[in-house]
Amino acid sequence: MTVYTGDRFPHWKGNLFVGAMAVTHLRRVVLDGTRVVKEEKLLLRLGRRIRDVRQGRDGLLILTDEAQGSLMRIEPAGNN
């Protein structure tokens, strides 16, 4: 779990990101102080068990996958 503080996704700043192993997605939680105001399930189509999520030094999100032991980077759209 991590709180996003980077600049690569300005609209996500201050959001909480939580890996979900049992339900295979990355959950974005929007907070207003200590109150949850919105939740979004990301990466559902991948069907991956997200074990850990961290913010890299470059401001991108880095995820680890339980089953395959792989690392994934989340980049802003248009950077393909």
PDB file with SEQRES, HELIX, SHEET and CRYST1 records, atoms N, CA, C and O in Angstrom:
SEQRES   1 A   80  MET THR VAL TYR THR GLY ASP ARG PHE PRO HIS TRP LYS          
SEQRES   2 A   80  GLY ASN LEU PHE VAL GLY ALA MET ALA VAL THR HIS LEU          
SEQRES   3 A   80  ARG ARG VAL VAL LEU ASP GLY THR ARG VAL VAL LYS GLU          
SEQRES   4 A   80  GLU LYS LEU LEU LEU ARG LEU GLY ARG ARG ILE ARG ASP          
SEQRES   5 A   80  VAL ARG GLN GLY ARG ASP GLY LEU LEU ILE LEU THR ASP          
SEQRES   6 A   80  GLU ALA GLN GLY SER LEU MET ARG ILE GLU PRO ALA GLY          
SEQRES   7 A   80  ASN ASN                                                      
HELIX    1 AA1 PRO A   10  TRP A   12  5                                   3    
HELIX    2 AA2 LEU A   44  LEU A   46  5                                   3    
SHEET    1 AA1 4 THR A   2  VAL A   3  0                                        
SHEET    2 AA1 4 LEU A  16  ALA A  20 -1                                        
SHEET    3 AA1 4 HIS A  25  ASP A  32 -1                                        
SHEET    4 AA1 4 ARG A  35  LEU A  42 -1                                        
SHEET    1 AA2 3 ILE A  50  GLN A  55  0                                        
SHEET    2 AA2 3 LEU A  61  ASP A  65 -1                                        
SHEET    3 AA2 3 LEU A  71  ILE A  74 -1                                        
CRYST1    1.000    1.000    1.000  90.00  90.00  90.00 P 1           1          
ATOM      1  N   MET A   1       0.852  -1.163   0.000  1.00  0.00           N  
ATOM      2  CA  MET A   1       0.000   0.000   0.000  1.00  0.00           C  
ATOM      3  C   MET A   1       0.901   1.229   0.000  1.00  0.00           C  
ATOM      4  O   MET A   1       1.946   1.253   0.649  1.00  0.00           O  
ATOM      5  N   THR A   2       0.470   2.260  -0.749  1.00  0.00           N  
ATOM      6  CA  THR A   2       1.246   3.493  -0.767  1.00  0.00           C  
ATOM      7  C   THR A   2       0.330   4.687  -0.987  1.00  0.00           C  
ATOM      8  O   THR A   2      -0.737   4.568  -1.589  1.00  0.00           O  
ATOM      9  N   VAL A   3       0.759   5.825  -0.496  1.00  0.00           N  
ATOM     10  CA  VAL A   3       0.091   7.094  -0.791  1.00  0.00           C  
ATOM     11  C   VAL A   3       0.903   7.753  -1.893  1.00  0.00           C  
ATOM     12  O   VAL A   3       2.115   7.922  -1.762  1.00  0.00           O  
ATOM     13  N   TYR A   4       0.225   8.132  -2.997  1.00  0.00           N  
ATOM     14  CA  TYR A   4       0.931   8.704  -4.131  1.00  0.00           C  
ATOM     15  C   TYR A   4       1.279  10.168  -3.857  1.00  0.00           C  
ATOM     16  O   TYR A   4       0.408  10.971  -3.524  1.00  0.00           O  
ATOM     17  N   THR A   5       2.567  10.504  -4.000  1.00  0.00           N  
ATOM     18  CA  THR A   5       3.038  11.873  -3.755  1.00  0.00           C  
ATOM     19  C   THR A   5       3.784  12.452  -4.955  1.00  0.00           C  
ATOM     20  O   THR A   5       4.287  13.574  -4.892  1.00  0.00           O  
ATOM     21  N   GLY A   6       3.857  11.692  -6.046  1.00  0.00           N  
ATOM     22  CA  GLY A   6       4.646  12.109  -7.202  1.00  0.00           C  
ATOM     23  C   GLY A   6       3.953  13.124  -8.090  1.00  0.00           C  
ATOM     24  O   GLY A   6       2.846  13.580  -7.802  1.00  0.00           O  
ATOM     25  N   ASP A   7       4.637  13.469  -9.185  1.00  0.00           N  
ATOM     26  CA  ASP A   7       4.130  14.456 -10.131  1.00  0.00           C  
ATOM     27  C   ASP A   7       3.727  13.848 -11.468  1.00  0.00           C  
ATOM     28  O   ASP A   7       3.154  14.553 -12.299  1.00  0.00           O  
ATOM     29  N   ARG A   8       4.003  12.571 -11.709  1.00  0.00           N  
ATOM     30  CA  ARG A   8       3.692  11.954 -12.999  1.00  0.00           C  
ATOM     31  C   ARG A   8       2.187  11.795 -13.207  1.00  0.00           C  
ATOM     32  O   ARG A   8       1.708  11.824 -14.341  1.00  0.00           O  
ATOM     33  N   PHE A   9       1.446  11.629 -12.116  1.00  0.00           N  
ATOM     34  CA  PHE A   9      -0.016  11.522 -12.148  1.00  0.00           C  
ATOM     35  C   PHE A   9      -0.581  12.595 -11.209  1.00  0.00           C  
ATOM     36  O   PHE A   9      -1.006  12.268 -10.100  1.00  0.00           O  
ATOM     37  N   PRO A  10      -0.596  13.850 -11.620  1.00  0.00           N  
ATOM     38  CA  PRO A  10      -1.007  14.922 -10.701  1.00  0.00           C  
ATOM     39  C   PRO A  10      -2.408  14.729 -10.119  1.00  0.00           C  
ATOM     40  O   PRO A  10      -2.654  15.109  -8.974  1.00  0.00           O  
ATOM     41  N   HIS A  11      -3.322  14.149 -10.885  1.00  0.00           N  
ATOM     42  CA  HIS A  11      -4.694  13.944 -10.400  1.00  0.00           C  
ATOM     43  C   HIS A  11      -4.791  12.810  -9.374  1.00  0.00           C  
ATOM     44  O   HIS A  11      -5.840  12.632  -8.754  1.00  0.00           O  
ATOM     45  N   TRP A  12      -3.718  12.046  -9.188  1.00  0.00           N  
ATOM     46  CA  TRP A  12      -3.688  10.983  -8.191  1.00  0.00           C  
ATOM     47  C   TRP A  12      -2.955  11.393  -6.914  1.00  0.00           C  
ATOM     48  O   TRP A  12      -2.887  10.613  -5.965  1.00  0.00           O  
ATOM     49  N   LYS A  13      -2.417  12.589  -6.884  1.00  0.00           N  
ATOM     50  CA  LYS A  13      -1.636  13.024  -5.713  1.00  0.00           C  
ATOM     51  C   LYS A  13      -2.498  12.950  -4.450  1.00  0.00           C  
ATOM     52  O   LYS A  13      -3.615  13.466  -4.408  1.00  0.00           O  
ATOM     53  N   GLY A  14      -1.952  12.297  -3.428  1.00  0.00           N  
ATOM     54  CA  GLY A  14      -2.658  12.128  -2.166  1.00  0.00           C  
ATOM     55  C   GLY A  14      -3.568  10.909  -2.119  1.00  0.00           C  
ATOM     56  O   GLY A  14      -4.136  10.605  -1.070  1.00  0.00           O  
ATOM     57  N   ASN A  15      -3.718  10.200  -3.251  1.00  0.00           N  
ATOM     58  CA  ASN A  15      -4.562   9.000  -3.287  1.00  0.00           C  
ATOM     59  C   ASN A  15      -3.800   7.810  -2.701  1.00  0.00           C  
ATOM     60  O   ASN A  15      -2.572   7.745  -2.767  1.00  0.00           O  
ATOM     61  N   LEU A  16      -4.541   6.893  -2.140  1.00  0.00           N  
ATOM     62  CA  LEU A  16      -3.995   5.677  -1.566  1.00  0.00           C  
ATOM     63  C   LEU A  16      -4.154   4.553  -2.592  1.00  0.00           C  
ATOM     64  O   LEU A  16      -5.219   4.407  -3.192  1.00  0.00           O  
ATOM     65  N   PHE A  17      -3.104   3.763  -2.794  1.00  0.00           N  
ATOM     66  CA  PHE A  17      -3.140   2.629  -3.710  1.00  0.00           C  
ATOM     67  C   PHE A  17      -2.875   1.349  -2.929  1.00  0.00           C  
ATOM     68  O   PHE A  17      -1.904   1.247  -2.180  1.00  0.00           O  
ATOM     69  N   VAL A  18      -3.762   0.375  -3.120  1.00  0.00           N  
ATOM     70  CA  VAL A  18      -3.703  -0.865  -2.360  1.00  0.00           C  
ATOM     71  C   VAL A  18      -3.765  -2.043  -3.330  1.00  0.00           C  
ATOM     72  O   VAL A  18      -4.644  -2.096  -4.190  1.00  0.00           O  
ATOM     73  N   GLY A  19      -2.843  -2.977  -3.193  1.00  0.00           N  
ATOM     74  CA  GLY A  19      -2.895  -4.203  -3.969  1.00  0.00           C  
ATOM     75  C   GLY A  19      -3.979  -5.112  -3.426  1.00  0.00           C  
ATOM     76  O   GLY A  19      -4.251  -5.117  -2.226  1.00  0.00           O  
ATOM     77  N   ALA A  20      -4.599  -5.885  -4.312  1.00  0.00           N  
ATOM     78  CA  ALA A  20      -5.671  -6.793  -3.899  1.00  0.00           C  
ATOM     79  C   ALA A  20      -5.373  -8.182  -4.441  1.00  0.00           C  
ATOM     80  O   ALA A  20      -5.560  -8.442  -5.630  1.00  0.00           O  
ATOM     81  N   MET A  21      -4.917  -9.059  -3.587  1.00  0.00           N  
ATOM     82  CA  MET A  21      -4.550 -10.404  -4.032  1.00  0.00           C  
ATOM     83  C   MET A  21      -5.770 -11.301  -4.238  1.00  0.00           C  
ATOM     84  O   MET A  21      -5.812 -12.061  -5.205  1.00  0.00           O  
ATOM     85  N   ALA A  22      -6.735 -11.230  -3.373  1.00  0.00           N  
ATOM     86  CA  ALA A  22      -7.885 -12.123  -3.477  1.00  0.00           C  
ATOM     87  C   ALA A  22      -8.806 -11.757  -4.636  1.00  0.00           C  
ATOM     88  O   ALA A  22      -9.416 -12.636  -5.244  1.00  0.00           O  
ATOM     89  N   VAL A  23      -8.909 -10.474  -4.944  1.00  0.00           N  
ATOM     90  CA  VAL A  23      -9.840 -10.039  -5.993  1.00  0.00           C  
ATOM     91  C   VAL A  23      -9.129  -9.471  -7.211  1.00  0.00           C  
ATOM     92  O   VAL A  23      -9.768  -8.860  -8.067  1.00  0.00           O  
ATOM     93  N   THR A  24      -7.844  -9.658  -7.303  1.00  0.00           N  
ATOM     94  CA  THR A  24      -7.002  -9.393  -8.474  1.00  0.00           C  
ATOM     95  C   THR A  24      -7.216  -8.031  -9.136  1.00  0.00           C  
ATOM     96  O   THR A  24      -7.651  -7.944 -10.285  1.00  0.00           O  
ATOM     97  N   HIS A  25      -6.908  -6.991  -8.401  1.00  0.00           N  
ATOM     98  CA  HIS A  25      -6.884  -5.650  -8.980  1.00  0.00           C  
ATOM     99  C   HIS A  25      -6.051  -4.718  -8.101  1.00  0.00           C  
ATOM    100  O   HIS A  25      -5.624  -5.073  -7.002  1.00  0.00           O  
ATOM    101  N   LEU A  26      -5.838  -3.515  -8.627  1.00  0.00           N  
ATOM    102  CA  LEU A  26      -5.214  -2.438  -7.860  1.00  0.00           C  
ATOM    103  C   LEU A  26      -6.324  -1.474  -7.503  1.00  0.00           C  
ATOM    104  O   LEU A  26      -7.061  -1.020  -8.379  1.00  0.00           O  
ATOM    105  N   ARG A  27      -6.449  -1.158  -6.229  1.00  0.00           N  
ATOM    106  CA  ARG A  27      -7.522  -0.266  -5.787  1.00  0.00           C  
ATOM    107  C   ARG A  27      -6.952   1.129  -5.516  1.00  0.00           C  
ATOM    108  O   ARG A  27      -5.974   1.292  -4.786  1.00  0.00           O  
ATOM    109  N   ARG A  28      -7.600   2.137  -6.132  1.00  0.00           N  
ATOM    110  CA  ARG A  28      -7.253   3.537  -5.869  1.00  0.00           C  
ATOM    111  C   ARG A  28      -8.314   4.091  -4.935  1.00  0.00           C  
ATOM    112  O   ARG A  28      -9.509   3.994  -5.212  1.00  0.00           O  
ATOM    113  N   VAL A  29      -7.871   4.673  -3.824  1.00  0.00           N  
ATOM    114  CA  VAL A  29      -8.776   5.222  -2.817  1.00  0.00           C  
ATOM    115  C   VAL A  29      -8.521   6.718  -2.720  1.00  0.00           C  
ATOM    116  O   VAL A  29      -7.409   7.155  -2.426  1.00  0.00           O  
ATOM    117  N   VAL A  30      -9.574   7.498  -2.972  1.00  0.00           N  
ATOM    118  CA  VAL A  30      -9.489   8.954  -2.893  1.00  0.00           C  
ATOM    119  C   VAL A  30      -9.951   9.366  -1.500  1.00  0.00           C  
ATOM    120  O   VAL A  30     -11.040   9.000  -1.057  1.00  0.00           O  
ATOM    121  N   LEU A  31      -9.109  10.127  -0.824  1.00  0.00           N  
ATOM    122  CA  LEU A  31      -9.401  10.556   0.544  1.00  0.00           C  
ATOM    123  C   LEU A  31      -9.666  12.049   0.617  1.00  0.00           C  
ATOM    124  O   LEU A  31      -9.105  12.835  -0.146  1.00  0.00           O  
ATOM    125  N   ASP A  32     -10.529  12.422   1.548  1.00  0.00           N  
ATOM    126  CA  ASP A  32     -10.728  13.820   1.929  1.00  0.00           C  
ATOM    127  C   ASP A  32     -10.421  13.847   3.423  1.00  0.00           C  
ATOM    128  O   ASP A  32     -11.287  13.582   4.257  1.00  0.00           O  
ATOM    129  N   GLY A  33      -9.174  14.172   3.741  1.00  0.00           N  
ATOM    130  CA  GLY A  33      -8.717  14.034   5.126  1.00  0.00           C  
ATOM    131  C   GLY A  33      -8.601  12.559   5.442  1.00  0.00           C  
ATOM    132  O   GLY A  33      -7.804  11.854   4.823  1.00  0.00           O  
ATOM    133  N   THR A  34      -9.385  12.082   6.397  1.00  0.00           N  
ATOM    134  CA  THR A  34      -9.376  10.658   6.740  1.00  0.00           C  
ATOM    135  C   THR A  34     -10.605   9.933   6.191  1.00  0.00           C  
ATOM    136  O   THR A  34     -10.797   8.747   6.458  1.00  0.00           O  
ATOM    137  N   ARG A  35     -11.427  10.631   5.434  1.00  0.00           N  
ATOM    138  CA  ARG A  35     -12.677  10.065   4.905  1.00  0.00           C  
ATOM    139  C   ARG A  35     -12.495   9.602   3.461  1.00  0.00           C  
ATOM    140  O   ARG A  35     -11.962  10.338   2.632  1.00  0.00           O  
ATOM    141  N   VAL A  36     -12.942   8.378   3.164  1.00  0.00           N  
ATOM    142  CA  VAL A  36     -12.915   7.851   1.796  1.00  0.00           C  
ATOM    143  C   VAL A  36     -14.068   8.477   1.018  1.00  0.00           C  
ATOM    144  O   VAL A  36     -15.226   8.365   1.420  1.00  0.00           O  
ATOM    145  N   VAL A  37     -13.745   9.145  -0.111  1.00  0.00           N  
ATOM    146  CA  VAL A  37     -14.786   9.778  -0.921  1.00  0.00           C  
ATOM    147  C   VAL A  37     -14.999   9.058  -2.258  1.00  0.00           C  
ATOM    148  O   VAL A  37     -16.015   9.272  -2.921  1.00  0.00           O  
ATOM    149  N   LYS A  38     -14.049   8.209  -2.653  1.00  0.00           N  
ATOM    150  CA  LYS A  38     -14.198   7.479  -3.914  1.00  0.00           C  
ATOM    151  C   LYS A  38     -13.225   6.305  -3.914  1.00  0.00           C  
ATOM    152  O   LYS A  38     -12.135   6.385  -3.348  1.00  0.00           O  
ATOM    153  N   GLU A  39     -13.635   5.218  -4.556  1.00  0.00           N  
ATOM    154  CA  GLU A  39     -12.755   4.073  -4.766  1.00  0.00           C  
ATOM    155  C   GLU A  39     -12.854   3.660  -6.226  1.00  0.00           C  
ATOM    156  O   GLU A  39     -13.925   3.715  -6.830  1.00  0.00           O  
ATOM    157  N   GLU A  40     -11.726   3.246  -6.781  1.00  0.00           N  
ATOM    158  CA  GLU A  40     -11.685   2.811  -8.173  1.00  0.00           C  
ATOM    159  C   GLU A  40     -10.845   1.544  -8.262  1.00  0.00           C  
ATOM    160  O   GLU A  40      -9.763   1.459  -7.682  1.00  0.00           O  
ATOM    161  N   LYS A  41     -11.358   0.563  -8.998  1.00  0.00           N  
ATOM    162  CA  LYS A  41     -10.629  -0.683  -9.233  1.00  0.00           C  
ATOM    163  C   LYS A  41      -9.896  -0.555 -10.558  1.00  0.00           C  
ATOM    164  O   LYS A  41     -10.511  -0.296 -11.593  1.00  0.00           O  
ATOM    165  N   LEU A  42      -8.583  -0.736 -10.527  1.00  0.00           N  
ATOM    166  CA  LEU A  42      -7.749  -0.616 -11.717  1.00  0.00           C  
ATOM    167  C   LEU A  42      -7.152  -1.978 -12.074  1.00  0.00           C  
ATOM    168  O   LEU A  42      -6.997  -2.839 -11.208  1.00  0.00           O  
ATOM    169  N   LEU A  43      -6.825  -2.163 -13.326  1.00  0.00           N  
ATOM    170  CA  LEU A  43      -6.126  -3.350 -13.833  1.00  0.00           C  
ATOM    171  C   LEU A  43      -6.921  -4.638 -13.663  1.00  0.00           C  
ATOM    172  O   LEU A  43      -6.335  -5.713 -13.535  1.00  0.00           O  
ATOM    173  N   LEU A  44      -8.231  -4.544 -13.659  1.00  0.00           N  
ATOM    174  CA  LEU A  44      -9.077  -5.728 -13.497  1.00  0.00           C  
ATOM    175  C   LEU A  44      -8.840  -6.755 -14.596  1.00  0.00           C  
ATOM    176  O   LEU A  44      -8.819  -7.955 -14.323  1.00  0.00           O  
ATOM    177  N   ARG A  45      -8.665  -6.309 -15.816  1.00  0.00           N  
ATOM    178  CA  ARG A  45      -8.516  -7.233 -16.953  1.00  0.00           C  
ATOM    179  C   ARG A  45      -7.255  -8.083 -16.877  1.00  0.00           C  
ATOM    180  O   ARG A  45      -7.190  -9.162 -17.466  1.00  0.00           O  
ATOM    181  N   LEU A  46      -6.259  -7.597 -16.155  1.00  0.00           N  
ATOM    182  CA  LEU A  46      -5.019  -8.370 -16.039  1.00  0.00           C  
ATOM    183  C   LEU A  46      -5.209  -9.638 -15.216  1.00  0.00           C  
ATOM    184  O   LEU A  46      -4.521 -10.636 -15.433  1.00  0.00           O  
ATOM    185  N   GLY A  47      -6.142  -9.595 -14.273  1.00  0.00           N  
ATOM    186  CA  GLY A  47      -6.380 -10.763 -13.427  1.00  0.00           C  
ATOM    187  C   GLY A  47      -5.175 -11.141 -12.580  1.00  0.00           C  
ATOM    188  O   GLY A  47      -4.979 -12.317 -12.276  1.00  0.00           O  
ATOM    189  N   ARG A  48      -4.371 -10.164 -12.197  1.00  0.00           N  
ATOM    190  CA  ARG A  48      -3.155 -10.413 -11.418  1.00  0.00           C  
ATOM    191  C   ARG A  48      -3.398 -10.194  -9.940  1.00  0.00           C  
ATOM    192  O   ARG A  48      -4.170  -9.319  -9.548  1.00  0.00           O  
ATOM    193  N   ARG A  49      -2.734 -10.995  -9.125  1.00  0.00           N  
ATOM    194  CA  ARG A  49      -2.792 -10.830  -7.670  1.00  0.00           C  
ATOM    195  C   ARG A  49      -1.698  -9.848  -7.280  1.00  0.00           C  
ATOM    196  O   ARG A  49      -0.529 -10.225  -7.213  1.00  0.00           O  
ATOM    197  N   ILE A  50      -2.051  -8.613  -7.027  1.00  0.00           N  
ATOM    198  CA  ILE A  50      -1.088  -7.556  -6.719  1.00  0.00           C  
ATOM    199  C   ILE A  50      -0.663  -7.682  -5.261  1.00  0.00           C  
ATOM    200  O   ILE A  50      -1.456  -7.447  -4.349  1.00  0.00           O  
ATOM    201  N   ARG A  51       0.588  -8.053  -5.054  1.00  0.00           N  
ATOM    202  CA  ARG A  51       1.115  -8.251  -3.699  1.00  0.00           C  
ATOM    203  C   ARG A  51       1.549  -6.928  -3.078  1.00  0.00           C  
ATOM    204  O   ARG A  51       1.286  -6.688  -1.900  1.00  0.00           O  
ATOM    205  N   ASP A  52       2.206  -6.072  -3.844  1.00  0.00           N  
ATOM    206  CA  ASP A  52       2.772  -4.847  -3.285  1.00  0.00           C  
ATOM    207  C   ASP A  52       2.686  -3.730  -4.312  1.00  0.00           C  
ATOM    208  O   ASP A  52       2.771  -3.970  -5.516  1.00  0.00           O  
ATOM    209  N   VAL A  53       2.519  -2.528  -3.834  1.00  0.00           N  
ATOM    210  CA  VAL A  53       2.526  -1.343  -4.696  1.00  0.00           C  
ATOM    211  C   VAL A  53       3.366  -0.275  -4.011  1.00  0.00           C  
ATOM    212  O   VAL A  53       3.221  -0.008  -2.818  1.00  0.00           O  
ATOM    213  N   ARG A  54       4.242   0.324  -4.798  1.00  0.00           N  
ATOM    214  CA  ARG A  54       5.130   1.375  -4.283  1.00  0.00           C  
ATOM    215  C   ARG A  54       5.257   2.463  -5.321  1.00  0.00           C  
ATOM    216  O   ARG A  54       4.961   2.261  -6.498  1.00  0.00           O  
ATOM    217  N   GLN A  55       5.699   3.611  -4.874  1.00  0.00           N  
ATOM    218  CA  GLN A  55       6.000   4.701  -5.791  1.00  0.00           C  
ATOM    219  C   GLN A  55       7.502   4.725  -6.032  1.00  0.00           C  
ATOM    220  O   GLN A  55       8.292   4.767  -5.089  1.00  0.00           O  
ATOM    221  N   GLY A  56       7.887   4.695  -7.307  1.00  0.00           N  
ATOM    222  CA  GLY A  56       9.302   4.754  -7.641  1.00  0.00           C  
ATOM    223  C   GLY A  56       9.840   6.168  -7.542  1.00  0.00           C  
ATOM    224  O   GLY A  56       9.072   7.124  -7.443  1.00  0.00           O  
ATOM    225  N   ARG A  57      11.146   6.303  -7.569  1.00  0.00           N  
ATOM    226  CA  ARG A  57      11.787   7.626  -7.517  1.00  0.00           C  
ATOM    227  C   ARG A  57      11.371   8.509  -8.675  1.00  0.00           C  
ATOM    228  O   ARG A  57      11.376   9.736  -8.570  1.00  0.00           O  
ATOM    229  N   ASP A  58      11.003   7.865  -9.802  1.00  0.00           N  
ATOM    230  CA  ASP A  58      10.589   8.617 -10.990  1.00  0.00           C  
ATOM    231  C   ASP A  58       9.118   9.019 -10.951  1.00  0.00           C  
ATOM    232  O   ASP A  58       8.624   9.629 -11.900  1.00  0.00           O  
ATOM    233  N   GLY A  59       8.407   8.688  -9.866  1.00  0.00           N  
ATOM    234  CA  GLY A  59       7.006   9.067  -9.722  1.00  0.00           C  
ATOM    235  C   GLY A  59       6.031   8.081 -10.343  1.00  0.00           C  
ATOM    236  O   GLY A  59       4.823   8.318 -10.315  1.00  0.00           O  
ATOM    237  N   LEU A  60       6.523   6.980 -10.904  1.00  0.00           N  
ATOM    238  CA  LEU A  60       5.646   5.954 -11.448  1.00  0.00           C  
ATOM    239  C   LEU A  60       5.290   4.955 -10.353  1.00  0.00           C  
ATOM    240  O   LEU A  60       6.018   4.815  -9.371  1.00  0.00           O  
ATOM    241  N   LEU A  61       4.175   4.269 -10.526  1.00  0.00           N  
ATOM    242  CA  LEU A  61       3.790   3.228  -9.583  1.00  0.00           C  
ATOM    243  C   LEU A  61       4.414   1.909 -10.016  1.00  0.00           C  
ATOM    244  O   LEU A  61       4.422   1.575 -11.201  1.00  0.00           O  
ATOM    245  N   ILE A  62       4.935   1.163  -9.050  1.00  0.00           N  
ATOM    246  CA  ILE A  62       5.573  -0.127  -9.305  1.00  0.00           C  
ATOM    247  C   ILE A  62       4.798  -1.182  -8.526  1.00  0.00           C  
ATOM    248  O   ILE A  62       4.587  -1.044  -7.321  1.00  0.00           O  
ATOM    249  N   LEU A  63       4.378  -2.233  -9.218  1.00  0.00           N  
ATOM    250  CA  LEU A  63       3.584  -3.296  -8.607  1.00  0.00           C  
ATOM    251  C   LEU A  63       4.337  -4.616  -8.680  1.00  0.00           C  
ATOM    252  O   LEU A  63       5.104  -4.851  -9.613  1.00  0.00           O  
ATOM    253  N   THR A  64       4.117  -5.466  -7.699  1.00  0.00           N  
ATOM    254  CA  THR A  64       4.633  -6.831  -7.787  1.00  0.00           C  
ATOM    255  C   THR A  64       3.456  -7.778  -7.868  1.00  0.00           C  
ATOM    256  O   THR A  64       2.428  -7.581  -7.221  1.00  0.00           O  
ATOM    257  N   ASP A  65       3.628  -8.807  -8.672  1.00  0.00           N  
ATOM    258  CA  ASP A  65       2.603  -9.801  -8.936  1.00  0.00           C  
ATOM    259  C   ASP A  65       2.903 -11.054  -8.126  1.00  0.00           C  
ATOM    260  O   ASP A  65       4.031 -11.546  -8.137  1.00  0.00           O  
ATOM    261  N   GLU A  66       1.914 -11.567  -7.432  1.00  0.00           N  
ATOM    262  CA  GLU A  66       2.092 -12.745  -6.571  1.00  0.00           C  
ATOM    263  C   GLU A  66       2.425 -14.000  -7.363  1.00  0.00           C  
ATOM    264  O   GLU A  66       3.423 -14.663  -7.079  1.00  0.00           O  
ATOM    265  N   ALA A  67       1.614 -14.331  -8.339  1.00  0.00           N  
ATOM    266  CA  ALA A  67       1.755 -15.612  -9.035  1.00  0.00           C  
ATOM    267  C   ALA A  67       2.995 -15.681  -9.917  1.00  0.00           C  
ATOM    268  O   ALA A  67       3.705 -16.687  -9.918  1.00  0.00           O  
ATOM    269  N   GLN A  68       3.256 -14.616 -10.665  1.00  0.00           N  
ATOM    270  CA  GLN A  68       4.352 -14.654 -11.617  1.00  0.00           C  
ATOM    271  C   GLN A  68       5.627 -14.017 -11.092  1.00  0.00           C  
ATOM    272  O   GLN A  68       6.673 -14.121 -11.732  1.00  0.00           O  
ATOM    273  N   GLY A  69       5.563 -13.363  -9.944  1.00  0.00           N  
ATOM    274  CA  GLY A  69       6.744 -12.732  -9.369  1.00  0.00           C  
ATOM    275  C   GLY A  69       7.305 -11.612 -10.222  1.00  0.00           C  
ATOM    276  O   GLY A  69       8.492 -11.298 -10.131  1.00  0.00           O  
ATOM    277  N   SER A  70       6.465 -11.006 -11.050  1.00  0.00           N  
ATOM    278  CA  SER A  70       6.941  -9.978 -11.961  1.00  0.00           C  
ATOM    279  C   SER A  70       6.722  -8.578 -11.405  1.00  0.00           C  
ATOM    280  O   SER A  70       5.897  -8.367 -10.516  1.00  0.00           O  
ATOM    281  N   LEU A  71       7.470  -7.633 -11.943  1.00  0.00           N  
ATOM    282  CA  LEU A  71       7.303  -6.212 -11.630  1.00  0.00           C  
ATOM    283  C   LEU A  71       6.552  -5.561 -12.782  1.00  0.00           C  
ATOM    284  O   LEU A  71       6.784  -5.879 -13.948  1.00  0.00           O  
ATOM    285  N   MET A  72       5.651  -4.650 -12.443  1.00  0.00           N  
ATOM    286  CA  MET A  72       4.925  -3.883 -13.453  1.00  0.00           C  
ATOM    287  C   MET A  72       5.042  -2.410 -13.106  1.00  0.00           C  
ATOM    288  O   MET A  72       4.990  -2.032 -11.935  1.00  0.00           O  
ATOM    289  N   ARG A  73       5.201  -1.578 -14.131  1.00  0.00           N  
ATOM    290  CA  ARG A  73       5.224  -0.126 -13.927  1.00  0.00           C  
ATOM    291  C   ARG A  73       3.967   0.469 -14.533  1.00  0.00           C  
ATOM    292  O   ARG A  73       3.579   0.117 -15.647  1.00  0.00           O  
ATOM    293  N   ILE A  74       3.340   1.362 -13.806  1.00  0.00           N  
ATOM    294  CA  ILE A  74       2.178   2.076 -14.306  1.00  0.00           C  
ATOM    295  C   ILE A  74       2.669   3.435 -14.800  1.00  0.00           C  
ATOM    296  O   ILE A  74       3.213   4.224 -14.026  1.00  0.00           O  
ATOM    297  N   GLU A  75       2.474   3.705 -16.089  1.00  0.00           N  
ATOM    298  CA  GLU A  75       2.914   4.950 -16.687  1.00  0.00           C  
ATOM    299  C   GLU A  75       1.715   5.749 -17.167  1.00  0.00           C  
ATOM    300  O   GLU A  75       0.678   5.169 -17.487  1.00  0.00           O  
ATOM    301  N   PRO A  76       1.838   7.073 -17.224  1.00  0.00           N  
ATOM    302  CA  PRO A  76       0.753   7.894 -17.762  1.00  0.00           C  
ATOM    303  C   PRO A  76       0.455   7.510 -19.217  1.00  0.00           C  
ATOM    304  O   PRO A  76       1.356   7.106 -19.952  1.00  0.00           O  
ATOM    305  N   ALA A  77      -0.803   7.635 -19.625  1.00  0.00           N  
ATOM    306  CA  ALA A  77      -1.195   7.340 -21.013  1.00  0.00           C  
ATOM    307  C   ALA A  77      -0.404   8.220 -21.970  1.00  0.00           C  
ATOM    308  O   ALA A  77      -0.084   9.370 -21.667  1.00  0.00           O  
ATOM    309  N   GLY A  78      -0.098   7.655 -23.127  1.00  0.00           N  
ATOM    310  CA  GLY A  78       0.648   8.404 -24.141  1.00  0.00           C  
ATOM    311  C   GLY A  78       2.138   8.216 -24.058  1.00  0.00           C  
ATOM    312  O   GLY A  78       2.868   8.797 -24.862  1.00  0.00           O  
ATOM    313  N   ASN A  79       2.628   7.421 -23.110  1.00  0.00           N  
ATOM    314  CA  ASN A  79       4.060   7.166 -22.967  1.00  0.00           C  
ATOM    315  C   ASN A  79       4.451   5.802 -23.488  1.00  0.00           C  
ATOM    316  O   ASN A  79       5.471   5.256 -23.067  1.00  0.00           O  
ATOM    317  N   ASN A  80       3.669   5.234 -24.393  1.00  0.00           N  
ATOM    318  CA  ASN A  80       3.966   3.885 -24.903  1.00  0.00           C  
ATOM    319  C   ASN A  80       5.062   3.904 -25.920  1.00  0.00           C  
ATOM    320  O   ASN A  80       5.434   2.855 -26.447  1.00  0.00           O  
TER     321      ASN A  80                                                      
END                                                                             
